[in-house]
């Protein structure tokens, strides 16, 4: 697993998915404890972050929309720091990106699925099971699973495979004990590339599954009460 401690995070306008929740491993050098108090404090649904080209707009918008900032954001950030560190140690093949008060766990689709398939590989099941073990140590988070494809084939076909893959991850996670109420899915076809679709190397990067972990309403409420916000 490779480590990259130079992943940049900065703000830009993102309006996507701020309402989604009702309203090998990479770790950044600036942790959630610090960023939670800064990024979440910027007002408005237009808040966003560009995570070094590591995630699509839906993931970025979900992280931005969930951030509350201030002292409460710092408390949530501490919990996310701990969880991100554990995921990076226990989930093989995952790229873990921390931002503000949330986490993105990214798998290249080849790690989870055979080409053009949506049935999880055996090793992929082990990875998802390990992820569920960590997620269940902190019951206050909510999870969004986002499937992505490259641009080969029709939009309809890519819509289907991206959602089917996200649903396969969700179904297996639930079968391993993750509460179904905590996890949602979305298929984004090839609408959110993180690399060029003009090369095979770029297309391989775009074929991925992103798992976004953010604080749920109860965790936010408790953090605000503890922080006196």
C-alpha positions as CSV (number, residue, x, y, z in Angstrom):
1,X,0.0,0.0,0.0
2,X,1.4,3.4,-1.0
3,X,1.3,6.5,1.2
4,X,0.9,10.0,-0.2
5,X,1.2,12.8,2.3
6,X,1.0,15.7,-0.2
7,X,-2.6,15.4,-1.2
8,X,-3.9,19.0,-1.5
9,X,-7.3,20.1,-0.3
10,X,-8.8,23.5,-1.2
11,X,-12.3,25.0,-1.7
12,X,-14.4,25.5,-4.8
13,X,-18.1,25.7,-5.5
14,X,-19.9,22.3,-5.6
15,X,-23.6,22.0,-5.6
16,X,-24.0,18.3,-6.1
17,X,-25.3,15.9,-3.5
18,X,-25.3,18.1,-0.4
19,X,-28.7,16.6,0.4
20,X,-27.9,13.0,-0.1
21,X,-28.0,12.1,3.6
22,X,-31.2,14.0,4.4
23,X,-30.3,17.2,4.5
24,X,-2.9,-0.3,-0.8
25,X,-4.0,3.6,1.3
26,X,-3.5,7.4,1.1
27,X,-3.6,9.7,4.1
28,X,-3.4,13.5,3.9
29,X,-0.9,15.5,5.9
30,X,-3.6,17.7,7.3
31,X,-5.9,15.7,9.4
32,X,-9.7,15.9,10.0
33,X,-9.2,17.3,13.5
34,X,-7.9,20.5,12.0
35,X,-9.8,20.6,8.7
36,X,-13.2,19.9,10.4
37,X,-13.1,23.2,12.2
38,X,-12.1,25.1,9.1
39,X,-13.9,23.7,6.1
40,X,-17.3,23.1,7.8
41,X,-17.3,26.6,9.1
42,X,-17.7,28.1,5.6
43,X,-21.4,28.8,5.1
44,X,-23.7,27.6,2.4
45,X,-24.5,24.6,0.2
46,X,-21.9,25.8,-2.3
47,X,-19.1,24.7,-0.1
48,X,-16.9,22.0,-1.7
49,X,-13.4,20.7,-1.8
50,X,-11.2,19.5,-4.6
51,X,-9.5,16.4,-3.2
52,X,-6.5,16.3,-5.5
53,X,-8.4,14.6,-8.3
54,X,-9.0,11.6,-6.0
55,X,-12.8,11.6,-6.0
56,X,-15.8,12.6,-8.1
57,X,-18.2,15.5,-7.5
58,X,-20.8,13.4,-5.8
59,X,-18.3,12.3,-3.2
60,X,-17.0,15.8,-2.8
61,X,-20.4,17.3,-2.5
62,X,-21.5,14.7,0.1
63,X,-18.4,15.5,2.2
64,X,-19.1,19.2,1.9
65,X,-22.7,19.0,2.7
66,X,-22.2,17.0,5.8
67,X,-19.5,19.2,7.4
68,X,-20.7,21.4,10.3
69,X,-17.4,23.0,11.3
70,X,-16.5,24.8,14.5
71,X,-15.6,22.9,17.7
72,X,-18.2,20.3,16.9
73,X,-16.5,19.7,13.6
74,X,-13.2,19.2,15.4
75,X,-14.8,16.5,17.6
76,X,-16.2,14.7,14.5
77,X,-12.8,15.1,12.8
78,X,-11.1,13.2,15.7
79,X,-13.4,10.3,15.2
80,X,-12.9,10.3,11.5
81,X,-9.1,10.4,11.9
82,X,-9.2,7.3,14.1
83,X,-11.5,5.4,11.7
84,X,-9.5,6.4,8.6
85,X,-6.3,5.1,10.2
86,X,-7.9,1.8,11.0
87,X,-9.4,1.4,7.5
88,X,-6.0,2.1,6.0
89,X,-4.4,-0.7,8.1
90,X,-7.1,-3.3,7.7
91,X,-8.6,-3.0,4.2
92,X,-6.3,-4.1,1.5
93,X,-6.5,-2.4,-1.9
94,X,-8.3,0.6,-0.6
95,X,-7.2,4.2,-1.1
96,X,-8.3,6.2,1.9
97,X,-8.7,10.0,1.5
98,X,-9.6,12.1,4.5
99,X,-11.3,15.5,4.0
100,X,-12.9,17.8,6.6
101,X,-15.3,15.6,8.7
102,X,-15.5,12.7,6.3
103,X,-13.6,9.9,4.5
104,X,-13.6,8.5,1.0
105,X,-12.6,4.9,0.6
106,X,-11.9,4.2,-3.1
107,X,-11.4,0.8,-4.8
108,X,-10.4,0.4,-8.4
109,X,-13.2,-1.7,-9.9
110,X,-10.7,-4.4,-10.9
111,X,-10.1,-5.1,-7.2
112,X,-13.7,-5.7,-6.5
113,X,-15.1,-7.1,-9.8
114,X,-14.2,-9.0,-12.9
115,X,-14.4,-7.0,-16.2
116,X,-18.0,-5.9,-17.0
117,X,-19.3,-7.9,-14.0
118,X,-21.1,-6.8,-10.8
119,X,-20.5,-9.9,-8.7
120,X,-17.9,-9.3,-5.9
121,X,-14.7,-11.3,-6.1
122,X,-13.9,-13.5,-3.1
123,X,-11.0,-11.2,-2.0
124,X,-13.3,-8.2,-2.4
125,X,-15.7,-9.7,0.0
126,X,-12.9,-10.0,2.6
127,X,-12.1,-6.3,2.0
128,X,-15.7,-5.2,2.4
129,X,-16.1,-7.4,5.5
130,X,-13.1,-5.8,7.1
131,X,-14.5,-2.4,6.3
132,X,-17.8,-3.2,7.9
133,X,-16.0,-4.3,11.1
134,X,-14.5,-0.8,11.3
135,X,-17.7,1.0,10.4
136,X,-19.6,-0.8,13.1
137,X,-17.2,0.5,15.8
138,X,-18.7,3.9,15.2
139,X,-22.5,3.6,14.7
140,X,-23.0,7.3,14.2
141,X,-21.8,7.5,10.6
142,X,-23.7,7.3,7.3
143,X,-22.3,5.7,4.2
144,X,-22.8,6.4,0.5
145,X,-21.5,3.9,-2.1
146,X,-20.9,5.4,-5.6
147,X,-20.2,3.3,-8.7
148,X,-18.3,4.8,-11.6
149,X,-17.4,3.6,-15.1
150,X,-15.3,4.6,-18.0
151,X,-16.9,5.9,-21.2
152,X,-16.8,2.7,-23.2
153,X,-20.3,1.6,-24.2
154,X,-23.6,3.2,-24.0
155,X,-24.8,5.5,-21.3
156,X,-27.6,3.1,-20.4
157,X,-25.2,0.2,-20.0
158,X,-22.8,2.2,-17.9
159,X,-25.7,3.5,-15.8
160,X,-26.7,-0.1,-15.0
161,X,-23.2,-1.5,-14.2
162,X,-22.3,1.5,-12.0
163,X,-25.4,1.2,-9.9
164,X,-25.3,-2.6,-9.9
165,X,-21.7,-2.5,-8.5
166,X,-22.7,0.0,-5.8
167,X,-25.6,-2.1,-4.9
168,X,-23.5,-5.3,-4.7
169,X,-21.2,-3.6,-2.3
170,X,-24.1,-2.4,-0.2
171,X,-25.8,-5.8,-0.2
172,X,-22.7,-7.6,1.0
173,X,-22.0,-5.0,3.6
174,X,-25.5,-5.4,5.0
175,X,-25.1,-9.2,5.0
176,X,-22.0,-8.7,7.1
177,X,-23.9,-6.7,9.7
178,X,-23.9,-3.1,8.6
179,X,-27.4,-1.6,9.3
180,X,-29.2,-1.1,6.0
181,X,-30.5,2.3,7.2
182,X,-26.9,3.6,7.3
183,X,-25.9,2.9,3.7
184,X,-27.2,4.3,0.4
185,X,-26.0,3.8,-3.2
186,X,-25.7,5.8,-6.4
187,X,-24.5,5.0,-9.9
188,X,-22.8,7.8,-11.7
189,X,-21.8,6.0,-15.0
190,X,-19.0,8.0,-16.7
191,X,-20.2,11.4,-15.7
192,X,-17.5,12.0,-13.0
193,X,-14.1,11.0,-14.4
194,X,-11.0,11.5,-12.3
195,X,-8.6,10.9,-15.3
196,X,-8.8,11.1,-19.0
197,X,-10.9,8.5,-20.8
198,X,-8.7,8.9,-23.9
199,X,-6.2,6.3,-22.6
200,X,-6.5,2.8,-21.1
201,X,-4.6,4.0,-18.0
202,X,-7.1,6.8,-17.5
203,X,-10.1,4.6,-18.1
204,X,-8.8,2.1,-15.5
205,X,-8.7,4.9,-12.9
206,X,-12.3,6.0,-13.8
207,X,-13.6,2.5,-13.3
208,X,-13.9,2.6,-9.5
209,X,-16.2,2.5,-6.4
210,X,-16.1,5.3,-3.9
211,X,-17.4,4.7,-0.3
212,X,-18.1,8.0,1.4
213,X,-18.3,8.1,5.2
214,X,-19.8,11.1,7.0
215,X,-21.3,12.0,10.4
216,X,-25.0,11.2,10.8
217,X,-27.5,13.5,12.4
218,X,-27.2,11.9,15.9
219,X,-23.4,12.2,15.8
220,X,-23.6,15.8,14.7
221,X,-26.2,16.5,17.5
222,X,-24.0,14.9,20.2
223,X,-20.9,16.8,18.9
224,X,-22.7,20.1,19.0
225,X,-23.9,19.4,22.5
226,X,-20.4,18.4,23.7
227,X,-18.9,21.5,22.0
228,X,-21.6,23.8,23.4
229,X,-22.6,25.0,19.9
